[in-house]
Amino acid sequence: MSAAVNSLSRPCRWPSRASRTCACLSLCDRFTRSSPVVWCCPTEAFGGVVTTRRKGSERKPAEMFTLMEGERSAQDVLEQMILERSLSGEIELVLGLGVSPDRIIYANPCKQLSHIKYAASSGVKMMTFDSEEELTKVAQCHPTARMLLRIKTDDSKSCGHLSSKFGAPLEACRHILEEARQLGITVVGVSFHVGSRSKNLASFTQAIADAHTVFQTGIELGHHMQVLDIGGGFPGIEDAQPSFEEMGAVVTSELCKHFPEGCGVEIIAEPGRFYVTSAFTAALNVIAKKTIVENSGSKHPIRKKIMYYLNDGIFGSFNFLLFEENHLKPLIIHKACLAQSLYPSTLWGQTLDGNDKIMDDVALPELQVGDWLVFRNIGAYSVTTTTLFNAFTAMPIYFLLHKDTWTALGVPLTPNKH
């Protein structure tokens, strides 16, 4: 069975992560071949946006907000049922944590009418938009909303492209802001997203400059512009290029240039990937294997290739491989395997779909059915995109906390509970 572990030893600090620790997990000691499957993703379960306030030179600890993305239905009678099951639960969960409705942002620029109504009835006023059509819906269902205009960015060098779907072009922003004034809708700021794991630091430079331009236009038209959401996609792995530190330096420099301290603008961000990526480790079990011997002729030696079938795949926890580059590096638990020869190997998922492939042509020693492969940095866009294809169910959840971290929390250890 496959396993994924949430390592809770990583401190929640923003923007610095120098003190974050990575717990070394010995899955051999924790799991046997008959152990249940394990997976967890607490932050993404809320569909959360993590934000920080910018006051003086201090960055406060991250506070959790929520995105609301419920089920979709064309029939009004079903919409209410869906809302009761999807939206009310998310809002109530966040409100139950003590978060005030005025601290919640509905960050989907294209919303279902009934969802806008539900946000209004729950006291959630801050929402994003990127078109005149969305303004018309908001004016109809939530006229007291406080809106952020989402602008288009250059996300061509990111792993997850968003601007083809969301964001108003810079040249259209004045007209949209004028329309908001005509409809009596309050616009309080700008949001953008340069795409997930962007490799182009200039994207942030341009996006922040564009946001400043839209701020000035909004102020000129009579809007009280006071919030800037700089999006997310920040890398959560140590060897990312560019690194989080490099990205943070560029963002900080541009914010100081266009939105200096004391300007009255609140800066928020969505660093979900940054926090959760390295907090999770997945352990997959080899459920089957197939050896392939290739003989290309007398001038070429016989080549041995091995295909391994694992108990998770792209229809499960590795769904992110469908829209992101593959950065996976499988680790082998059994040390005896490490001294063996390496063979080109293919790692397949467990479903019957021929596209269910995790990795191809990766050099591995020969493994046996029942062996484990470990994959680190599996926290972002994993469980949240899991499907039930071929009737494979979602994974049960385990949380592992390093003993030293548990002790540091001041909680006494008890037998069989650490």
N, C-alpha and C positions, 0 to 999 in steps of 0.2 A: 504494500500500500504506500501511497505517497504521503509525505509529511511536509508541513511548513511550520516554521517556528517564529513567533513574534518575540524578538529580543527587546525587552523593555528597559535595557540599561542605557539607552541613548537619551541624554538630556534634551529637553525642548528649549533650545536657545536660538535666538535670531538676531543678527545674521550670522554670528560666529558659530562654527561647529568644531573648533579646535579641540574642545574638551570631550567631544563625543567618543564613546567607547563602543567597541564591537565585541560582544560576548562570543567566545569560542564555544561552539555547541558540539558536544560529543553525542551524535545521534545514535551511535552504536550502544551507548550506555542507556539512552532514553527509550529506544524503540526496539522491538523485535519484529520479525517478519509477519507476525499476526497482529501487530498494532494497528489501531484505527488510523485512517487518513487524517492529516492535520492541515489546517489552513486558517489564517486569520488576517483581518484588515480593519482594525477598529476605526481609524480616522476616515477611510473611504466609505465605511458603512453609513456614515452620516451624510455622504455627498458633500463633505465639508469644505468650506473655504477658510483657511487660516489667515488671520490678518494681524497687523501690528499698528500701533499708533506711533506717530512721529511727533514728539514734543521735546524741544530743546535738543540736547545731544544724547538723550536716553531713548533706547528702544525697549518698550515694555514687552513682557513675555507674551507669547502668542495667545490670542483668544479665538475661540471657535465660532464660526458663523455657519450658515447652512445654505446650500443650493437646493432648490426644489425642482425635481424632475420626476414627475409621477408618470403613471401609465397614460396612454393616449386612447381616446374613444370618441367616435363621431356621434354617439347617441347620448342625449342629455340625461336620460334615465340611468345610463351606465356611468356617466361622468361622475355623478355624485357618489356612487358606490366606490368608484376608483379613488376619488378624492379622500373619502373617509378612510380608505385602506392605505393610501400611499402618502398623500400630503399631510393629513392631520397627524399621522404618526411621527413624521419627521419634525414638524413644527412643535408638536407637544414634547417630543424628546428633547429638543434644544431648549425650549422654554422651561422644561423640567430641570435642566441643568442650571437654571438661574439666569439665562440670557434674556435680556429684555427684547421685545419685538423690534424696537428701534435700533437694535444692534444686529439684526438679521438682514441679509441681502439676498434677494431673489435674482440670481445672476445669469439667468437664461434670457438672451435678447429676444427670443421668439417664443412667446408663451401661449398656452391654451387659455381661452376666455375664462373657463371655470376655475383655472388655477389662479388667475389674477383676482377673481372674486374671493377665492379662499384666502389669499394673502391679505386682501383688504379686511376681511372679517376677523383675521387673526392679529391685526395690528401691524403687519409687516408692510412698511411703506417703501423701503429702498429697493429699486429694481433697475435692471439694465435694459436698453433698447438700442436699435440701430437703423430704424426706418420710420417713415411717416405712418405707415400702416399700423405699426405697433403702438404709436402714440394714440391713434384713433381708438384702439382697443382699450388702452389704459384710461383715456378720457371717459369712455363709456362705463368701465367697470371699477376704476380705482382713481378717481380724479384728484385725490389728495396724496398720491404717490410722489416720492422723491426719486427722480430718475438720473441714471448715469448713461451718457451717450457712449456706446462702444464704437471705437474707431478701427479701421482696417490697418493692418501692419504688414510688413514684409516678413513672412514666415517661410520663405522658400528654402532656407537652410536649417529647418527644424525637423524633428522626427515626427511630430504630430501637427499637421496643418489645420488651421482653424479659420484663416481669413477668407478662404473660398466660400465659407458658410456664414460667417458672422463678421460684422464690422462695417461701419459706414465709411466710404471714401472721404478723404479730407475735403475735397472740393464740394461734397454734398452736405457737409456739416452745418454750414450757415443756414441753408434752406430748411434743414430739419429743425434747427434750433428756433428759427422764425416760426415754423409750424407749431412747435411746442408752446410758444408765446400766444399764438392765436387760439390754441385749444385750452389755454389756462393751465398747462401742465408745468410743474416745477422741475427744472433740470438743475441738479446740484453738483455735477461733475462729469468726469470722463473715465472710461475704462478701456483697457486694451490687453491683448495677449499675443506675444510674439511667437507662439507655438511651443510645443513641449520639447524640451531639451534642445533649444536653439544653439547652433554652432556659430552664429553670427552676432557678435557683440554690437555691431553697428545697428542691428535691428532695434535694440533698446535705445540707443542714442537717437535714432530717428523717431521712434514711437513717443518718447518723452517730449521731444521737440514738437511733434505734431499735437500732442495732448496740450501743450502750453498754448499753441496757436488756437485750438478749440476753446480753451479756457478764456482767452482774451476775446474771442468772438462771442462767447456766451455772456461774459460780463458786459460787453458792448450792447447786447440785446436785452439786458436787464435780468439775466439769470444770476442767482447767487451761487457761484461756482466754489465749492469747498472740499470736494472729495476726488482723489485720484486713485484708481485701482490699476496697479501695474501688472496684474496677471500672475502667472506662475510658470511651471515648466522648468524650474530651477533644478539642476542636477543633484542627485543624492548619493553619488558614488565618488570615491576618492580620486579615481584616475580619469574623471570626466574632462573632456576638452571642448570648450574652455572650462576651466574649473569654476566652482561656485564662488571662490574668492575673487577670481578675475571678473566674473560677471557682476558680483556685488560692488566691486570697485568702480566699474563703468556706470552702473545704476546710481550709486551714491553721488558720483561726480556730476551726472546729468541732472539729478534731482536738486543738488545744491545750486546748479546753474539756473534752472528754470523754475524751481519751487523751493526757494531758500527758507531756512528756518525763520519763523515769525510771519510768513506770508498768509497764514490762516488756512492752509490746505492740509487736510488729513490724508496721509498716504497709507493705502492698504495693499496687501499682496495676497497671493494664493500659493504658498510654498508647500502644498500637500506632498508632491513628489519628493521634495527635499527632505521632508521628515520621515516618510514611510519607506522609501526605496531600500535602504540598507538595514531597516529594522526587521526584515523578514528573510528567512532562509527556507528553501524547499528541499525536501529529500524525496526522491523518486525511486521506486523499486523496479528492477528489471523483471518483467513478467514473462518474457519470451525472447529468444534470439535466433538469428539465422546467419549461417556462414556462407559466403559467396566466394568461390575461387575463380579468378579470371586468368585465362591463359591466352595472351595475345599473339602467340607464335614463338618459334624457336629463338628469335632475337630478343625476346622480352621475357623476363622471369615471371613465374606465376605470382599473381598478386592476390592476397587474401583480404577480403573486406567483410565486415561484420555489421549486421543490422540488429539493433536492440529495440524492443518494444517495452515502453514504460507505462506506468499506471496513471499518467496525467499527460496533457497535451494542449494543443492550441484551442481546443473547444472547452478547456478547463482553465487552470491557473496560468497557462502560457498563451492566452488569447492575445496578449499585447504584441506577440510576434507578427501578427497580421498587419500591424500598422507602425511598427517601430523596427529599427535595425537591431540585429541580434548581437547583444553584448555578453551573452551567457558564457560562462567558463565552468564546465562540470568538474566537480571535485570527487575523488574516489575515497571512500571510507576505509576499505580494507588495504592496509599497507602492503600486504603480500603481493598485491596486483602491481604495485608501482615498479617492481624490479623486472617486470615482463616486457617483451617487445610491444611496440605500439602498432596498431592497425587502423587504417581509415575506417571510421565508423559512422553510422547513421542512427539517429535517435528518433524513433517514431512514438507518437501518442497512442492511446489505447483504443480509439474509435476505429470504425470501419472506413472512414474517409481517407482517401489517398493523399489529401493535402495536409493531413495531421502529422506534420513533421516538425520536431523541435530544433534539430541541428543536423547538418549534413557534412560529411567528410571531416569529422573531428578525430584527432589522433588519440586513441585510448588503448590501454592494455586489454587483453581479453577478459571479459566479465562473464559471470555465470548467472543463471536465473536465480533470483533472490538477493543479488547484490544491490547496493544502493549507490545512487549518484546524487550529489548535493549541489544545489544552485543557490548562490547568494544573491542579494540585491533583487529580490522578487516582490518587493512591497507595493510597487505602483502599478495600477491597472491590471490586477491579476484576479483576485476573487470577485471584484465588482463586475468583471466581464465574463465570468464563468457561465457556461450554458449547461443544459441538461441533455445535450445531444447524445443519441444512442442510449438514453436512460442512465447515463453515469451521473450520479448525484453530486451535489456540492460536498466539500470536504468538512468533516468535523474539525473542531478548533482546539488547539492547545496553546497555552501561553507559558513561555519559559522565562524565568527571571534569574539572572546570574546571582549566585549566592552572596557575593560581595555587595551587589546593589541592594539585594533584599536586606542585608544587615545594615547598610547605610540608611535605609528607610526607617530603621528603628523598630522593625517588626520581628519578634522572636521566631526562630526557626523551630518547627515541630517535626517529628519523625514522619517520613514519607510525604512531606508537603513542601519540599524545596527544590 
